[in-house]
Amino acid sequence: MKGLLNIKVKEKIENQNFIDIKLYERILKEISKDKLITPNILTTRFRISCSLAKKILIELSRKGTIKMIKYSSKEPLFTRKV
């Protein structure tokens, strides 16, 4: 029983499920600097949910802001438009 008390509990991170215009513009500004863009990067940087990050990246690739390298249902890869 003594060993069970020393287990550290990881805090659950509450990510946003929606974004406002300010955050969307900040994402656009910072994404253009990165060479490789994944939903995980957006999730950790901007505290948004992973499904929302995927939808944002797919929308930006349709607009032509970023370019899709590889599509996978788990984690699509994107790069900046040169």
Beta strands, then each sheet from edge to edge (+ up, - down):
strand 1: 66-70
strand 2: 77-80
sheet 1: 1+ 2-
end
